[in-house]
Amino acid sequence: MPQRGFTLWFTGLSGAGKSTLAGHVAEELRRRGLKVEILDGDEVRTNLSKGLGFSKEDRDTNIKRIGYVCKLLTRNGVVAISAAISPYREVRDYNRQQIGPFIEVYVQCSIPALTKRDVKGLYKKALAGELPNFTGISDPYEAPVSPEITVDTERQNEQESLRTILDYLEKAEWIPRVEVLTPKK
């Protein structure tokens, strides 16, 4: 039976855990024999969207480009995983409409928790007004209204968040279940 393509769209603030979780999900899906591609926001900006800034228009263009690649992968039977902040609901909804099989994963985490775990000090600089156009501080982030999956990385560890995502994908029959064998007594 051929693999059914779909897009798993991670959204959330910088440092919330999108890329980390996307990597864990991709690794598990590959282990289950699925073809998977990750489109990470930082990597896409370096290669596919080089030269774009951080204005609303440039951010929208970047996210639409990621969406277009996800659409191509999805229609060719690949699981496309996007891990980009994608701050604007309207553009995420546009991509959902264009792609078709689209599962939104909201990686939720509060600004205080993100500031605490931020090794680069970006939130501290943004809160001090030193970084313009910083999503969630000086630029808006529109959280999803009704994502298919929500994980709270402030309250869940990586394994709990991963389990939440995999449970949804299994129950909705997007991915094959893995039977857990219990030893016989």
N, C-alpha and C positions, 0 to 999 in steps of 0.2 A: 504494500500500500504506500503510495507516495506521501511524502511529508506535506502537511498543510502549513503554509506560511502565515505568519501574523507578526504584528509589531507590538513590542512591549515598550511603552514610552514612559521612562522615568522622568519625573519632574520634581523640583524642590530647590531650596536655596543652596548656595555654594557651601560645600563642606558637610551637607546633610548625609551623604553616603551613597549618592546615586551611582557613581562609577564603581565603587567597591561592591555594592550589591549587584550591579549589572554584570560585573566580572564573575561573581559567585554563581549567579543564575546561568550565565553562558557556559561556565565550566560544567555545571550539573546537567544542562540540556545536551551538551556534547557527549557527556558520559552516557546519556540515554540514547545516543545515536542520531541526534538532530543536527542539522546544519544551522549554524548561528553566526551572525555578524553583529559586532558592537560598533555603534557610532557614538563615540564619546565627544562631548561638547568641546573640550580643549583641543582634542586631536583634529576635529573637523575644522575648527577655526584656523588651525595651522595649515591645513591642506586644501580643503574644499572652499573655505570662506575667507581665505587670506585677503587682507586689505579692508575687511569690514570693521567698522568701529562698534560703538555701543549705544548709538542712537536707537530709538524705537524702531525706525525703519530698517536699520542694519540688523538689529536683533531679529526682527520678523523675517528678513531675507535669509538669515542664517538658519533659523528654525524651519522655514519652508524648504530650504535646500536639503536639510537632514530628512525632512518628511518625504521629499521626492525620492531620495535614495532608499528610504525604508519602503516606500511604495513599490519600487522596482524589485527589491529583495523579496518582499512579501508575496508579490504576484508570481515569483519564481520559486516558491516553496521554501523560502529561507525564513528562519526566525530572526527578525531585525530588532535589535535592542538599541534604543536611543537613550543616552544618559547625558542630557543637557538641561540646564536650568529651565529653559523655555518659559519665561516669566509671564507671557500673555495668554490668557485663556482663549481668546479669539483665534490665535494662530494654532494653538493645540487642537482646537475644535476643527479648524480648517484641515489640518493634517489628518485628523480622525476621519473626516468626510472623504478626503482624497484616497486614503490608504484602504479603508474598509475594515479588515480584521485588526482592530486597534484596542489595546488594553493599556489604560493609563494607571501608572503606579505613582502615587504621591508619597514621596519620601519626606516626612514631616519632622521638623526639629525647630525648637525656638531659637530666637536670636541670642538670648543669654547663653544657652547651651552651645551654640555654634561659636560664639565669641570665646568661651572657655576652652573649647577643643581646637581652636584655630592656631596651628603652629606657625603660620606665616604672618599672623597679626593683621590680616586684612580687615577683619571686622572692627578691630580697635581703631585702625586708621580711618575706616569709613565712618564710624561713629564720631570720630573727631573732626570729620569734614575734610580729611586729607585725600580721600578717594572719591572722585565724582562718579556718578552713574553706577553705583554699587547696588546690585539687586537686593531688595529687602530693606535697604537703609535709605539711600538717596534716589533710588529708582524703584518703581513698584514691582511686586511679585503678586500675581493673582493666583491664589491657591485653587486647585480644582474644586468644583462644586460637588460632583459625584463620581470620583474615580472608581474604577473597578477594584483597585487594591490601595489600601493605605497602610504604610508602616511608619512607626514612630521611633526613629533611631535615638531619641532622647531616653526612651523608656525600654526599648527592646535592644538586645544585643544583635550582632550580625546574624547569628544562627537563627534566632527567633524571627527576625525580619525575612530572612531567606525562606524559612519554613512557611511563613504567611503567604509569600508570593507563590511558592511551589504548590501549596495546598489549593490556592485559588485555581492555578493553571491545571492541576489534576482534576479537581471537581468540575471545572467547566470543560473538561476534555480537550484542552489545547495541547497537553503533553501526556505521554503515557505514564501511568502509575508505576511506581516501583514497589513491588511487594516486599515487605519486611519479613524476613524469615525469623521465626522464633524457635529456639532450640527445643526439641522434644525431650520430655522428662522420662 
